Amino acid sequence: MKQLNIRRAALVLLAAGSINLVSAQKIAHLSLDSLVSLMPETKVATDAAQQYLKGLNEESVAMQTEFESKYKDYLEKEATMSELLKRNKQEDLQQLQNRIQEFQRQAEQEYRKKQAELTGPILEKAKKGIEAVAKEGGYKYVLDTSVQSTSVLYSEASDDILMAVKKKLDGMPPASIPGAAPAGTGGIKTPPSPTKAPSQGK
């Protein structure tokens, strides 16, 4: 028990030393979500993602329409079908339904993958802008106030460098968004048709 108390005391002293070290450094904060929303590349990426999602949804609707048509035809002719033909039609409908479900599952994964692909360059540019402003201002730490996973019970006042970083980003080349026209060029490249790839998002 005595050894445990010694360890606890050592941890408290270590934590206190860390707090003093951090408080001696310049700290800034900003909302990364707000910063990203101010970047013109974000609209380009959002439009491209919506265009991609539209293609996925259209493919899903086409498959669902095919299923409904075949099911309706089955119901109309069921009374006159032989047992063998009936079983065959039922199997076809079940297989088509399974394909639709699998397509929708893969479509959701593909859409999330596309979103990450489109937003990756934007976040990378934002990170570079934050780093540049932090170095220029002599900040050792920059806190993201848009993250709610951890709570701070108390902290000394820090500088909000959101607009400083935004100004820095305005002077940087546009982030290259995969499959989309650069911000300000007025145009979005249509994603490849998702015939074999998953389609439809939520």
Residue, then its C-alpha position, 0 to 999 in steps of 0.5 A: m500500500k505504501q508503494l502504491n501511495i508513492r507511485r500516486a504521488a509521483l504521478v501527481l508530481l509528473a502531471a503537475g510538471s506537465i501542466n506547468l510546461v504546457s502553460a508556459q507555451k503559447i496555445a491557440h485554438l480553432s474549429l477545424d469544421s468551421l475552417v473546412s467549411l470556409m474553404p472553396e474546395t469544400k463546395v467542389a468536393t460536396d458537389a462531386a460527392q452528391q453527383y457520385l451518390k446520384g449515380l449510385n441511387e439511380e442504379s439502385v432504383a433501376m434494380q429495384t424497379e426490375f425486381e418489382s416488375k418481375y414480382k408483379d409478373y410472377l403474381e399475375k401468372e402464378a396460378t397457371m404456372s407448373e410447380l417447377l416453373k414456380r420454384n424457378k421464378q421464386e429462385d430468380l426473384q430471391q437471387l435478384q433481391n439478394r443482389i439488390q441488398e448486396f449492391q446497397r451494402q457495397a454502395e454505402q462503402e463506396y460512397r464513404k470511400k469516395q467522400a474520404e477521397l474527396t475530402g482528404p486533400i482539403l484536410e491536408k491543405a488545412k493542416k498545412g495552413i494551421e502549421a504555417v500560422a502556428k509556426e509564424g505565431g510561435y504557438k506550440y499547441v493548437l486545439d481543435t474546438s470542434v472536437q467534443s470527444t474530450s472535455v476541458l474543465y479549465s484552461e487559460a485563454s488561448d488565441d483563436i487563429l481561425m481567420a489567420v489560417k483562412k487568410k493563409l489558405d487563401g494564398m495557397p494553391p487550391a487543393s486538388i480534388p480527385g475527379a472534380a474540377p478545381a474550385g472556381t473553374g465551374g464544372i464537376k467531372t461526372p464519376p464513372s458509372p457504377t454498373k459493377a461498383p456498389s451504388q446507393g448511399k444513405 
